[in-house]
Every structure is written in structure tokens, then in C-alpha cells.
Amino acid sequence: MAVTDRARRLAQTAALAAADKLAQDVVAIDVSERLPLTDAFVIASAPNERQVQAVVDNVEEKLRDLEAKPVRREGTQEARWVLLDFGDIVVHVMHTDERDFYGLERLWKDCPAVPLPAEVYGPPSDRSAAVE
């Protein structure tokens, strides 16, 4: 079973929201074949706790516009690894050190990537566009 259209849209929106707040190394992984609980992971990192929280806040705001609310939030007090579970997708916003240490991409390396808009990888001035 592949990632659903709704999960793909949420993942793309979450990735753009993370990029808007200058998150680093934003990726989306289709885990639907291996994990029955969700369709996709979005992983992003930031160099400090304040920026991790800014990314989290923006992701929640942009996904709320798509009528998606997290069913679970973990790690917001420490802001080292924040997990936002939206059901269809799970967003991991990690401090750079935690991301390097835990290596989620290595754990899920057999899963395909979810294509993300080019704006996720472009310069900040190009990140103002939203997924429509």
C-alpha cells in the first residue's frame, strides 16, 4: 500500500512549513508498507531548541489550515526531538545532534522517499509559496 494522496499533501505542506523556518535536511519517507500506524514520516532538523520550536509551531499552523490536528505531541518541553503525530503522517523535528545520533533515515533506508516540492530545497526567498 502506497502513501495516500492526503498523506502526501500533508507531508509536502509540513516540509514547506519546516523549510519556511529554515529547517535543515528536510525529507519525507513513505513508511506505509512497513508501519501500519501511519503513511509517512517527515524529518527535519534545526541547530538549536528555539529553532526546533519555531519549526514545530509553523508545521502545526500550516497543517491546521488543512484541518489536520496532531493527535499526539511529544518532546515539546525539551525541544530536542519533537514528534507530531497527525495520524496520516508523523513529523519529527530534531535538534541536529539528535538527528545525527539516532539516524532515522538509516533505520528507514529501505522505504521510498515521498517527493517534496522544489521550494523545500530552494533559497529562503523561494519558500513563501504554499502547496495548493
C-alpha positions in Angstrom: 0.0 0.0 0.0 1.5 3.3 -1.0 1.2 6.7 0.7 -2.3 8.2 0.3 -2.9 11.4 -1.5 -3.9 13.1 1.7 -0.7 11.9 3.5 1.4 13.1 0.5 -0.3 16.6 0.7 0.2 16.8 4.4 3.8 15.7 4.1 4.5 18.3 1.4 2.8 21.0 3.4 4.7 20.1 6.5 8.0 20.1 4.6 7.3 23.5 3.2 6.4 24.8 6.6 9.6 23.4 8.1 11.6 25.0 5.2 9.9 28.3 5.8 11.6 28.3 9.3 14.9 27.3 7.8 14.9 23.7 8.9 17.7 21.7 7.5 17.8 18.4 5.6 14.0 18.1 5.2 13.0 14.7 4.0 9.8 12.7 3.7 9.7 8.9 3.8 6.9 6.5 2.7 6.6 4.1 5.6 3.2 2.7 4.7 4.5 -0.7 3.7 6.4 -1.2 6.9 4.4 0.6 9.5 0.6 0.2 9.8 0.2 3.2 12.1 1.0 6.0 9.6 1.7 6.5 5.9 4.8 8.9 6.0 7.4 10.4 8.2 8.6 14.0 7.6 12.0 14.6 9.2 13.7 18.0 9.7 16.4 19.3 11.9 17.4 22.6 13.4 20.6 23.7 15.2 19.0 24.9 18.4 16.0 24.3 20.6 14.4 27.7 19.8 14.5 27.0 16.1 13.2 23.5 16.6 10.2 25.0 18.4 9.7 27.6 15.6 9.6 24.8 13.0 7.1 22.8 15.1 4.9 25.8 15.6 4.9 26.6 11.8 4.2 23.0 10.9 1.2 22.8 13.2 -0.1 26.1 11.9 0.1 25.2 8.2 -1.4 21.7 8.8 -4.2 23.2 10.8 -5.1 25.2 7.6 -5.7 21.7 6.0 -7.8 20.7 9.0 -5.2 18.4 10.4 -4.5 18.5 14.1 -1.9 16.4 15.9 -3.4 13.5 17.8 -0.2 13.4 19.9 2.7 15.7 20.6 5.9 14.6 22.4 9.1 16.4 23.3 7.9 20.0 23.1 9.3 20.9 26.5 12.9 19.9 25.8 12.6 20.8 22.0 15.4 18.4 21.2 13.2 15.9 19.3 9.6 16.8 18.8 7.2 14.3 17.4 3.9 15.4 15.9 1.5 12.6 15.1 -1.1 13.7 12.7 -2.4 10.1 12.0 -1.7 10.1 8.3 1.8 11.4 8.8 4.3 11.8 11.7 6.6 14.8 11.7 9.9 14.6 13.5 11.7 17.9 14.2 15.0 17.2 15.7 18.0 19.1 17.1 20.9 18.5 14.7 22.8 16.5 17.3 19.9 14.1 18.0 19.3 13.6 14.3 22.9 12.7 13.7 22.9 10.3 16.7 19.6 8.5 16.1 19.9 8.4 12.3 16.2 7.8 11.5 16.9 7.8 7.7 19.3 4.9 8.2 16.5 2.9 10.1 14.1 3.5 7.3 16.5 3.4 4.3 14.6 0.6 2.6 11.5 2.8 2.3 10.9 5.1 -0.7 11.1 8.9 -0.4 8.0 11.0 -0.8 8.6 13.6 -3.5 8.7 17.1 -2.0 8.3 20.5 -3.8 11.4 22.1 -5.1 10.8 25.1 -2.8 11.8 22.8 0.2 15.4 22.8 -1.2 15.5 26.3 -2.6 16.8 29.5 -1.1 14.7 31.1 1.6 13.3 33.8 -0.8 11.6 31.0 -2.8 10.0 29.3 0.3 7.0 31.6 0.5 4.9 29.5 -1.9 2.5 27.1 -0.4 1.3 23.8 -1.6 -2.0 24.4 -3.4 
